[in-house]
Amino acid sequence: MKIPKKQRRYCIYCKKHTEHTLEEAKRRPRRTMAQGQRRFLRKMRGYGSFPKENPKGREKATKKVDFRYKCSECKKAHPIGKGFRIKKVEKV
């Protein structure tokens, strides 16, 4: 999929249409103190085996890409949508 590097988009901070540059958000590690992650880690502790099935090897074929558009005037970035699954991205 080809996506243009620069677009004129509506900036939610400036409240007007400005030139935006496309940037991909970096992946961050999961929050270990989140309630769901604590519950998952407690359950995975087990007795030397897996109380849940082993999570390895059942990943999806593609990762979701998280694109953010950075405003050229206020320099703030904001996402468009929730991201989408795609194998190959080309910034044009």
MOSUL-V353056 format. One record per residue. RES is the residue in one small letter. PSI is psi in degrees with one decimal (* if undefined). OMEGA is omega in degrees with one decimal (* if undefined). D_LAST is the distance of its C-alpha to the last C-alpha in whole Angstrom. Layout:
# MOSUL-V353056
res/psi/omega/d_last
RES/PSI/OMEGA/D_LAST
RES/PSI/OMEGA/D_LAST
This chain:
# MOSUL-V353056
res/psi/omega/d_last
m/133.5/179.8/10
k/127.9/-179.7/6
i/131.6/179.3/6
p/142.5/-179.0/5
k/-36.3/-178.7/6
k/136.7/178.9/9
q/152.1/170.0/11
r/115.5/-176.2/15
r/167.0/177.3/17
y/125.2/177.6/20
c/125.6/-178.1/21
i/-15.8/179.7/24
y/-44.1/177.8/26
c/-22.2/-177.3/26
k/38.8/175.5/26
k/167.8/179.0/24
h/127.3/179.0/21
t/171.9/176.3/19
e/129.2/179.6/15
h/145.1/173.5/14
t/146.4/-177.7/11
l/132.2/174.0/10
e/147.6/-179.0/12
e/129.9/-178.6/14
a/142.7/-179.1/18
k/149.7/177.9/20
r/136.2/178.3/22
r/154.4/177.7/26
p/156.8/-179.7/29
r/151.8/178.2/31
r/117.3/-176.9/34
t/-18.2/-179.1/37
m/2.2/177.2/39
a/146.8/-175.1/38
q/-45.3/-179.1/41
g/-39.1/179.6/39
q/-38.2/176.7/38
r/-42.4/178.7/42
r/-42.5/-179.9/43
f/-45.3/-179.4/41
l/-36.7/178.5/42
r/-40.9/-180.0/46
k/-34.4/-178.7/46
m/-15.9/-179.1/44
r/-52.9/171.1/46
g/-160.0/179.3/49
y/55.9/179.5/52
g/2.6/177.4/50
s/-178.4/-176.7/48
f/117.1/172.7/46
p/-27.9/172.8/47
k/164.1/176.9/44
e/152.8/-177.2/42
n/123.1/-174.3/40
p/-10.1/-177.4/36
k/146.6/172.7/35
g/4.1/179.3/33
r/31.2/178.4/33
e/163.7/175.4/29
k/161.5/-176.7/27
a/-28.3/-179.1/24
t/154.8/174.9/21
k/157.4/175.9/21
k/135.5/176.5/20
v/139.1/-178.4/16
d/99.1/-179.8/17
f/139.1/174.4/14
r/145.5/178.6/16
y/124.7/-177.6/15
k/126.0/-178.6/16
c/137.8/-179.4/18
s/-20.9/-179.2/18
e/-56.0/-176.9/22
c/-7.7/177.3/23
k/19.3/177.4/21
k/145.6/-178.7/22
a/145.6/176.4/19
h/144.9/-179.0/20
p/157.7/172.3/19
i/110.9/-178.7/18
g/-165.6/-176.6/20
k/6.7/-176.3/22
g/160.8/-177.6/19
f/156.5/-179.6/18
r/130.6/-178.9/19
i/143.6/-179.2/16
k/-47.4/-173.6/16
k/130.2/179.7/13
v/136.1/177.1/10
e/121.2/177.9/6
k/121.6/-174.7/4
v/*/*/0
